[in-house]
Amino acid sequence: MSTPTNQQRLDACKAPPQAHVLYQSWKELLFLHWKIDPADIQATLPPGLTVDTFEGDAYLGIVPFYMCNIRPRYLPAVPAISNFLEMNVRTYVHDEEGRPGVWFYSLDANQKLAVRVARKFFNLPYFDAKMSASMDNLTVSYHSKQKDSHETASYQYTPNEPVNPSSIDSESLEFFLAERYYLFAYNQKEQQLYSGRVHHNAYPLHRVEVKQHSAYPIKLAGFKQPSRAPDHALMSRGVEVKIYPLQKVL
């Protein structure tokens, strides 16, 4: 399998040539990451994917955020179903062609229709969850309890100074963790790997003060729950996103 080159990482940031099918806004994203043994990640991946590493380290991430203005191309958003909360547990992978992307272990959402559509049409591990979030000035308080779980995962975070865009080069850890434009999904019944594309401007990133966090979602994903603070934390106020159709990985 081919490890992604720097050029492949840059090429992944470019808009795909085909038409997008969905439009979304992602707001108030918190990126929390823990280093993990690459072998532990690799053991969980389907055929055709390899764990992606930065200076030999693999990462597990928890990303809570607001999903807003979700709508199909050319159609308006419907407030009752177009705005909800989402939180994902993720890692970073590449396929046999060296395309870098995201592998999701779970995606919690408090919109039942979105959960069912994503499971059926995108082969993604979405779960119903009881979720709430609020903002006091710039401080976000965020809570998620996956259905049938025993614990609420809570986060409180405030953006600090912006990360200088000139310092976010394609060989930096910030780029490795945040700038991901492929996602991969696996249909167990078909034994088929799929890839999907998203496109948005580069994340406007901030250093972040994390006043409360939980690693419990990592335990729900089947890993040992970290007892330490995250190894890396960032925040973004948000981006406007285009979503493209899934395609089979041959």
C-alpha positions as CSV (number, residue, x, y, z in Angstrom):
1,M,0.0,0.0,0.0
2,S,1.2,3.5,-0.9
3,T,1.8,6.0,1.9
4,P,0.4,9.4,1.0
5,T,2.9,11.8,-0.5
6,N,2.9,15.5,0.4
7,Q,1.4,16.2,-3.0
8,Q,-1.4,13.7,-2.5
9,R,-2.3,15.4,0.8
10,L,-2.4,18.8,-1.0
11,D,-4.4,17.3,-4.0
12,A,-7.0,16.0,-1.6
13,C,-7.8,19.6,-0.6
14,K,-8.9,20.5,-4.2
15,A,-12.6,20.5,-5.2
16,P,-13.7,17.3,-7.0
17,P,-14.7,17.8,-10.7
18,Q,-18.2,16.3,-10.3
19,A,-21.2,18.0,-8.9
20,H,-21.9,17.9,-5.1
21,V,-25.1,16.4,-3.8
22,L,-25.4,18.0,-0.4
23,Y,-24.6,21.3,1.3
24,Q,-23.8,21.7,5.0
25,S,-22.4,24.2,7.5
26,W,-20.1,22.8,10.3
27,K,-19.9,25.2,13.3
28,E,-18.0,25.4,16.6
29,L,-15.9,22.3,16.0
30,L,-13.6,21.0,18.8
31,F,-10.8,18.7,17.7
32,L,-9.5,16.5,20.6
33,H,-6.8,13.9,19.8
34,W,-5.0,11.2,21.6
35,K,-1.9,9.3,20.3
36,I,-2.4,5.6,20.0
37,D,-0.4,2.6,18.9
38,P,-0.8,2.3,15.1
39,A,-1.2,-1.5,15.4
40,D,-4.2,-1.0,17.6
41,I,-5.8,1.1,14.9
42,Q,-4.9,-1.2,12.1
43,A,-6.5,-4.2,13.8
44,T,-9.9,-2.4,13.5
45,L,-9.7,-1.4,9.9
46,P,-11.4,-3.2,6.9
47,P,-9.5,-4.6,3.9
48,G,-8.1,-1.9,1.7
49,L,-7.3,0.7,4.4
50,T,-4.0,1.4,6.3
51,V,-3.6,3.5,9.4
52,D,-2.1,6.9,8.5
53,T,0.6,8.2,10.9
54,F,2.4,11.4,11.7
55,E,6.0,10.9,12.8
56,G,5.1,7.3,13.6
57,D,2.1,8.1,15.8
58,A,-1.6,7.3,15.0
59,Y,-4.4,9.4,16.5
60,L,-7.9,8.9,17.8
61,G,-10.0,11.9,17.7
62,I,-13.3,13.1,19.3
63,V,-15.0,16.0,17.4
64,P,-18.2,17.6,18.7
65,F,-19.8,20.3,16.5
66,Y,-23.0,21.9,15.2
67,M,-24.4,20.6,11.9
68,C,-26.4,23.5,10.2
69,N,-28.3,24.3,7.1
70,I,-28.1,20.7,5.7
71,R,-29.9,20.6,2.3
72,P,-29.7,18.8,-1.0
73,R,-28.3,20.8,-3.9
74,Y,-30.8,23.4,-5.3
75,L,-33.2,22.8,-2.4
76,P,-33.7,25.0,0.7
77,A,-32.9,24.0,4.2
78,V,-35.8,22.8,6.4
79,P,-35.1,24.1,10.0
80,A,-36.8,21.1,11.7
81,I,-34.4,18.6,10.1
82,S,-31.5,20.7,8.7
83,N,-30.0,21.7,12.1
84,F,-28.7,19.3,14.7
85,L,-25.7,18.3,16.8
86,E,-23.1,15.7,15.8
87,M,-20.1,14.2,17.5
88,N,-17.7,11.7,15.9
89,V,-15.0,9.4,17.0
90,R,-12.4,9.0,14.2
91,T,-9.0,8.1,13.1
92,Y,-6.9,8.7,10.0
93,V,-6.2,6.3,7.2
94,H,-5.2,5.9,3.6
95,D,-6.3,3.5,0.8
96,E,-4.1,1.5,-1.5
97,E,-3.7,4.4,-3.8
98,G,-2.4,6.6,-1.0
99,R,-5.5,8.8,-0.7
100,P,-5.6,10.2,2.8
101,G,-8.9,10.3,4.7
102,V,-11.0,9.7,7.8
103,W,-12.4,6.4,9.2
104,F,-15.3,6.9,11.6
105,Y,-15.9,4.6,14.6
106,S,-19.1,6.4,15.6
107,L,-21.1,9.4,14.7
108,D,-23.7,10.5,17.3
109,A,-26.5,12.7,16.2
110,N,-29.8,14.0,17.8
111,Q,-31.7,13.9,14.5
112,K,-33.2,10.4,13.9
113,L,-33.9,11.0,10.2
114,A,-30.2,11.9,9.6
115,V,-29.0,8.8,11.5
116,R,-31.2,6.5,9.3
117,V,-30.3,8.2,6.0
118,A,-26.6,8.1,6.8
119,R,-26.7,4.5,7.8
120,K,-28.6,3.4,4.7
121,F,-27.1,5.5,1.9
122,F,-23.6,6.3,3.3
123,N,-22.7,3.1,5.2
124,L,-21.7,5.2,8.2
125,P,-21.9,4.1,11.8
126,Y,-24.4,6.8,13.0
127,F,-26.1,6.4,16.4
128,D,-29.1,8.0,18.0
129,A,-28.0,10.2,20.9
130,K,-29.5,12.6,23.4
131,M,-27.5,15.8,22.9
132,S,-27.5,19.4,24.0
133,A,-25.3,22.4,23.4
134,S,-25.2,26.1,24.4
135,M,-23.0,29.1,24.0
136,D,-22.1,31.8,26.6
137,N,-20.2,34.5,24.7
138,L,-17.7,32.2,22.9
139,T,-17.7,29.3,25.4
140,V,-19.4,26.2,24.1
141,S,-21.0,23.7,26.6
142,Y,-21.7,20.4,24.8
143,H,-23.2,17.2,26.0
144,S,-23.9,13.8,24.3
145,K,-25.2,10.5,25.6
146,Q,-25.4,7.8,23.0
147,K,-28.5,5.6,23.2
148,D,-28.0,2.7,25.6
149,S,-24.7,4.1,26.9
150,H,-24.1,4.6,30.6
151,E,-22.4,8.0,30.7
152,T,-22.8,11.5,29.2
153,A,-19.8,12.9,27.5
154,S,-19.4,16.6,28.3
155,Y,-17.2,19.3,26.8
156,Q,-16.7,22.9,27.5
157,Y,-14.3,24.9,25.3
158,T,-13.4,28.4,24.4
159,P,-11.4,29.6,21.4
160,N,-8.1,31.4,22.1
161,E,-5.8,33.0,19.6
162,P,-6.0,32.0,15.9
163,V,-3.4,29.7,14.5
164,N,-1.4,31.6,12.0
165,P,-2.5,30.2,8.6
166,S,1.1,30.6,7.3
167,S,2.2,28.1,10.0
168,I,-0.3,25.4,8.9
169,D,1.7,23.8,6.1
170,S,1.0,20.4,4.6
171,E,3.6,18.8,6.7
172,S,2.3,20.1,10.1
173,L,0.4,18.1,12.6
174,E,-2.5,20.6,12.4
175,F,-2.8,19.9,8.7
176,F,-2.6,16.1,9.2
177,L,-5.4,16.2,11.8
178,A,-7.8,18.8,10.4
179,E,-7.4,18.9,6.6
180,R,-9.2,15.7,5.6
181,Y,-11.3,15.6,2.5
182,Y,-11.9,11.9,1.9
183,L,-14.0,9.6,4.1
184,F,-14.1,5.9,3.9
185,A,-17.0,3.5,4.7
186,Y,-17.3,-0.2,4.5
187,N,-20.4,-2.2,3.6
188,Q,-20.1,-5.5,5.5
189,K,-22.8,-7.3,3.5
190,E,-21.2,-6.4,0.1
191,Q,-17.6,-6.7,1.4
192,Q,-17.1,-3.4,-0.4
193,L,-15.1,-0.3,0.6
194,Y,-16.4,3.1,-0.4
195,S,-14.9,6.5,-0.5
196,G,-16.6,9.9,-0.3
197,R,-15.4,13.4,-0.8
198,V,-16.1,16.7,0.9
199,H,-14.8,20.1,0.1
200,H,-14.5,23.3,2.0
201,N,-12.0,26.2,2.5
202,A,-9.2,25.4,4.9
203,Y,-10.3,25.4,8.5
204,P,-9.8,28.7,10.3
205,L,-8.2,27.1,13.4
206,H,-7.8,28.4,16.9
207,R,-5.9,27.3,19.9
208,V,-8.5,26.3,22.5
209,E,-9.0,26.3,26.2
210,V,-10.7,23.0,27.1
211,K,-12.3,23.4,30.5
212,Q,-14.1,20.0,30.5
213,H,-13.7,16.9,28.3
214,S,-14.6,13.2,28.2
215,A,-12.7,10.3,26.6
216,Y,-15.7,8.0,27.2
217,P,-16.7,7.9,23.5
218,I,-13.4,6.2,22.8
219,K,-14.3,3.4,25.1
220,L,-17.7,3.1,23.4
221,A,-15.7,2.7,20.1
222,G,-14.0,-0.4,21.5
223,F,-10.6,1.1,22.7
224,K,-9.2,1.5,26.1
225,Q,-10.3,4.9,27.5
226,P,-7.4,7.3,27.8
227,S,-6.9,8.5,31.4
228,R,-4.8,11.5,30.4
229,A,-5.7,14.8,28.9
230,P,-5.8,15.0,25.0
231,D,-2.4,15.1,23.4
232,H,-3.6,17.8,21.0
233,A,-6.5,20.2,20.9
234,L,-7.8,22.7,18.4
235,M,-11.0,24.5,17.6
236,S,-12.6,26.0,14.5
237,R,-15.5,28.4,14.3
238,G,-16.7,26.7,11.2
239,V,-16.7,26.1,7.4
240,E,-19.2,25.8,4.6
241,V,-19.1,22.3,3.1
242,K,-20.1,20.5,-0.1
243,I,-20.7,16.7,0.0
244,Y,-20.1,14.4,-2.9
245,P,-21.5,11.0,-3.7
246,L,-19.9,7.8,-2.4
247,Q,-17.9,5.7,-4.9
248,K,-16.7,2.1,-4.8
249,V,-13.0,1.7,-4.1
250,L,-11.8,-0.8,-6.7
